[in-house]
Amino acid sequence: MTGELVEIADELYGLAPGDFTPARDAKAQELKGGELSGLVKRLKKPSVAAWVVNQLVRQETEQVEQVLAMGEALRAAQAGLKGEELRALTRQRRQLTAAVTTRARSVASELGVKVTQAVADQVEATLTAAMVDEECARAVRSGLLVTALASTGIGEADVAGAVATPDALGFAASPREAGPETPPDLHVVPDPEADQKARSQAEQALEGAEGRLAEASGALAAAGKEVADLEARSMQLQAELDELRGKVAELEARFEEVDEELADAEDVRAEAESTVAAATKDRDTAAATLAKLG
């Protein structure tokens, strides 16, 4: 039954927002009398941000997998990275999530849904969470999100409530061709031009995917160049810092020498002051004696 529920959810969460509830209720009615019916009826309608991510996973599967793969690589590399390297990779991650978020907005627009900036921010936060947290990545890959995700990467995120059913974790959404989804129709009239239309749509999808791949490759190359430049700058600054540390060590040694000489000079001055004071006293005594003798 668990597998059936996930399969039904996979179909429902691929629909347009306005079609979800009618299709869910119709499916629950179709299954009426069984336990599965109640489980289907309790499936939550996704938020707009969750819906956008779900569609991105289905229609841009390869691009999303690249994001998740990069996230996995970054998580594995973080333990051995220095601060500057981590900052560079963080900027690269932000560039990638921003680019994919832009594509997600385009996917939603193609399906007739306008994405506000607030929703786009939630989509980007969800993609970021998927890159920094393994459980969030599994939730995104399922395509069965009901709410947006957020994670700092510190500790494991609790994503069970963010997906349609806990069994969604470990499931991968079925890829779909770009284009508006419609609820399943049990009385579809065969279209004699269906094959030609499907071929045309596939060619358009391929052309669009190649364009997006070229853009993503360009962005990746730019990000790689930035990382290389920053690494070179980091090495240069490290060398300058080492040189300054050497100068500081030399000055500290000289300071200690001068400080010791100063202490010796102060001792000599104190002794001289004592001698002057004694001589002054002797002079004053002699002068007083002479004065008495007239």
N, C-alpha and C positions, 0 to 999 in steps of 0.2 A: 504493500500500500504506500510505503514511503516513496518508492520510485515513481509510482503513478502520480502522487501529489506533486513531486518535483517536476515531472514532465508536463503536467497541466499548468503549473505555475510558470514554467518556461514559456509556454505559449501565451498565457495571459499577460505576463509582464513584458511581452514584446509588442503589445497592442498600443494604440494611441490612448492618451489619458481618458478621453471621453468614452472610449469603448470598453475600458477595463471592467467597470462595475456591471454593465449589462451582460457582458460575456461571462463574467464570474458567476453571476446569479443564474444565468441560463445553464451553465455547466453544473452548478450545484443542484438545480432542479432536475437536470438530466440524470444525475446520480442519486436522486432522492431515495431515501430508504436505507442507505448504507452509511457507514462511518466516514467514508471518503467525502461524501456530500457535505457534511458539517465542517470538515477540514478545509474544503475548497471555499465554502461560504465565509470562513473566518480569515481568508487571505486579505491582507490590507492593501488598499490602493496606495501606490507609491507617491511620495512627494514629487514635485516637479524636478528638483535636482536629482533625486534618485532615479526618476524616469529617464532623464537625459543621460545619465551614466549607463543605465541599462541598455539604452538604444546604441550608445557609443560602443559598448562591449559587443553587441550583436553585429553592427554594421562596419565597425573599424576594428575587428578582432585582432588583426596582425599588429596594428599600431598600439592597441592596449597591451598586448602581450610584450611588446618591446618596452613599454613603460614599466610593466611589472618585472620584467627581466632586469632592467637597469636598477630598479629598486632593490631587487635581491642582491645584485652585485655590489651596490653601495652599502647595504647593510653588512655584507661580508667584509667589505674593505674598511669600514669605519674604525674598527678596533686598532688598526695599525697606522692610522693616518695622523698627521700633525694638524695643528689648528688651522694654518693657512690652506693646507690641502683640503681640509673639511669645508672651509668656507668657499673654496672654489667649486667643489662638487655640489655644495648646497645651491650656489648660484646656477650651476648647470641643471640641477634638478628643477629649480623654479622655472627656468626657461622652457624646459621640456613640458612641465605640467601646464604652463601658460599656453604653449602652442597647442597641446592636445585639448585644452579647454576651449580654445577658439574653434577647433574642429568640431567639438561636441556641440557648440552653439550652432554651427552650420548644419549639423545633422538634424538637430531639433527644428531648425528653420525649414529644412527640406520636408520635414514631416508636419509642418504647419503650426509649430509651437514656438512662440517668441520667448526668448530667455532673457530675463532681466539681469542687471549686474549683480544683484543680491544672490540670485540663483546661480549665476556663473561662479561667484565666489565659493558657494557651497560645493559646486562641481569640482573646482580646483582643489578645495580642501579635501574632498573625497579621494581624488587622484593622489594628492600628497600623502594622505594616510595610507593608501595602498602601497606607496613606495617605501614608507618608513616602517610599516607594520605588516608582518606576514599574514595575520588573521584578516586584516582589512583587505589585503590583496586577494585572499580567497573569496571574501564577500563580494568584491567588485567583479572578479572573474565569473561568479555565478550568474550575474545579470538579474538577480532577484532581490535587489535592494528595495527597501520600503522607505528608508530615510538616508540622508547624507551622513558621511562618516567624518570623524576628526580624530587625529592621533598625533602625539608628539614623538612617538617612537620609543618612549621610556616606559617599559613594562608592556605587557600584552593588553591589547584593547578587547573589550567585551562587545563583540559584534553580533551576538546571537539575536538580539532584538532589532537589529538593523536589516535583517533579511526576512523574506517571506516565511521561511521555515528553517529551523536549525540544520536540517539535512541539506540545505543549499550549499553550506560550506564544503568544498570539495567537488561541487558540481560546476561545469563550465557551460555557459549559455550557448544556445545554438546560433551559429552565425547566420545573418540575414543579408540579403541584398539591400542596397539603399533604396528607399522609396516608402511612401505611406503604407501603413499596415491597416488591414480591415479585419473585422471579426470573421471567424470561419462561417462559411455558408454551406449548408448541406444540400442546397438546390442550385448549384452553380451551372449556368448554361455554358457548354464548351465554346471556347473562342477559337475559330479556325486560324486566327493569326497569332495565337498565343506563343508559339515557338519563335516566330519572328520578333515579337515584342520582347520576349524574354532575352533573346540574343542581343537585341538593341540595348536593353537595359544593362545586360552584362557588359557589353562593350563600353557603355557610358561609365559604368561603375569601375571598370578596369582603367579607363582613361583618367577618371578622377583620382583613383588610388595611386596611379603612377605619378600624377601631379603632386599629390600630397606627400608621396614618398620622396620625390625630388626636393620638396620644401623641407621636409623633416631631415633629409640627409644634409642639406645646406646648413640647417640650424645646428645639427650635430657637429659638422665640420667647424663651424664658427665657434661653438662651445669648446671643442677640442683645442682650437688655436688659442682661445682665451686661457684655458687651463695651462697650456704649454708656456704662454707668455708669463703667466703668474708664477709658474714654477721657476722660470729663469730669473724673474725679479726677486723671488724668495731666496734663491741661491746667492744672488748679488748682495742682498741686504744681510744675509747670514755672514758673508765674507766681511762686509763692512763692520758688522757687529763684532766679529772676532777680532778685527784690527783695533777697534775702539777698546775692547776688553783688554788687549795687550797694552795699550797706552795707559789705561787706568791702572793696571798692575804695576807698570813702570813708575807712574806718578806716586802711587802708594808707597813704593819702596823708597823713592827719593824723599817723600814726606817723612818717613820714619827716620831716615838719616839726619835730615835737618832738625827734626824734633829732638833727637839725641844731642846734636850739637848745641841746640838752644838751651837744653837743660844744663850742659856743661858750662856754657857762657854765663848763664844765670848764677851758677855756683861761684864762678870766678868773680863776677860783679859783686856778689854778696860779701865775699872775702875782702875785696878791695874797699868796699864801703866800710867794713869793720876796721880795716887798717887806717883809713882816712879819719874815722871817728876817734881812734886812739891817738893818732898824731895831733889831731885838733885839740884834744884834751891836754896833751903834753905841752903844746904851744901855749895854750891859755894859762896853764899853771906857771910856766916859765915867765910869761909876761906879767903875771900878777906878782911874782917874787921880785922881778926887776923893778916894778913900780914901787914896792915897799922900800927897796934899798935907795931909792931917790935918785 
